[in-house]
Amino acid sequence: MTASATDRLNTEVLVTRLWDAVRDGDEYAAVEVILPAVDAGLDAESALLDVIAPVQAKVGLEWAANRISVAQEHTATAINDRVIAALAHHTPPPQKRRRGRVTVACVDGEWHALPARLLAETLRLRGWQVDFLGAQVPVPHLIDHLHRTGPDALALSSSIPTRLPTAHATITACQAAGVPVMAGGAAFGPRGRYAERLCADAWAPNARAAADRLDELISRPFAPPPAHQAVEDLPHLADQEYTLVTRSAHRLVAAVLAELQERFPAMADYTDQQRQHTAEDIAHITEFLGVALYLDDSGLFTRFIAWTGDILTARGVPAHSVGLALDLLAEQLKDFPRAVGLLQAGHVALEGATTARWSSSGNGMGSGARARERS
């Protein structure tokens, strides 16, 4: 075998070559990395999960480190999706008897569809009949699909933690329709802790593990649970903090913005765009606060705050600027003990970030929102 042919089967080499292609925005070069490798003997599943998936993970890491723009991130993701499509047409699924039928879908509001697409193609390669519904699938339409097609299982994907309350409703509705649910994606937390809390029937950390576990999931007897409310799974919701905070989110953002202008006259010099970006920052913090209240999990909120600090630091914005928003939200929510506790924990998560303070230059949350706008 020549050195060139050897490289075609070396996944580390292929990852480097595919990354170069997607970073350069060259779809044709990206396809030419994958298809010749498969023709040379690379397993199609390995092409998906050991080459394309790591490159997509690197896309996210490079954006977070401020080494590529959001336009480059979107371009790279679109190219990877096209490469998957090219591979799917190039490598037909096996002709052996199908193992069963599975629906693969993203939670409503979840637009990161590539992880679910990777799973769908992996399952097809393993002989499953797959209905891939893509991103942002509303619950009523998903339930209608399940009733019409009668799959053996639903694989539900979400990368955005703020979609977890919707994921909970989706899991409950699909189980009531007689379909067991396997959850996957970064939204479900370390080791899938939120998948278990939201009563999913199974969880998998990646597409390969999900494909391995699907046989086990459908081999177990499944009895639809009785109809119930979210509070029966998550008794802490009885305190109504989640409901009241999320319903008042717009008011909270407006109140914090108004207080910022009172306490920091420099905001009077902000442009309309800076004000909009600052409002978006505060709204994002409030949204993550809400889902942390839903799950009663401080780690979800503190990981987001720490991540936000890292994103801001990579873009030259003081990470501690987030602390002021946490303080002002805590003042607004002083009668909500769980919310105040989460906000205090958020402060602790910022301890390792820059010690720079708000300045009259406007290098505060307005600048941070401009950076996060690229997410």
Sequence and secondary structure as in RCSB ss.txt:
>XXXX:A:sequence
MTASATDRLNTEVLVTRLWDAVRDGDEYAAVEVILPAVDAGLDAESALLDVIAPVQAKVGLEWAANRISVAQEHT
ATAINDRVIAALAHHTPPPQKRRRGRVTVACVDGEWHALPARLLAETLRLRGWQVDFLGAQVPVPHLIDHLHRTG
PDALALSSSIPTRLPTAHATITACQAAGVPVMAGGAAFGPRGRYAERLCADAWAPNARAAADRLDELISRPFAPP
PAHQAVEDLPHLADQEYTLVTRSAHRLVAAVLAELQERFPAMADYTDQQRQHTAEDIAHITEFLGVALYLDDSGL
FTRFIAWTGDILTARGVPAHSVGLALDLLAEQLKDFPRAVGLLQAGHVALEGATTARWSSSGNGMGSGARARERS
>XXXX:A:secstr
  HHHHHHT HHHHHHHHHHHHHTT HHHHHHHHHHHHHTT  HHHIIIIIIHHHHHHHHHHHHTTSS HHHHHH
HHHHHHHHHHHHHHHS    S    EEEEEEETT    HHHHHHHHHHHHTT EEEEEEEEE HHHHHHHHHHH 
 SEEEEE   GGGHHHHHHHHHHHHHTT  EEEESGGG GGGHHHHHTT SEEESSHHHHHHHHHHHHHS     
    HHHH GGGGG HHHHHHHTHHHHHHHHHHHHHHH GGGGG  HHHHHHHHHHHHHHHHHHHHHHHHT HHH
HHHHHHHHHHHHHHTT  TTHHHHHHHHHHHHTTT HHHHHHHHHHHHHTTTS      TT  SHHHHHHHHTT 
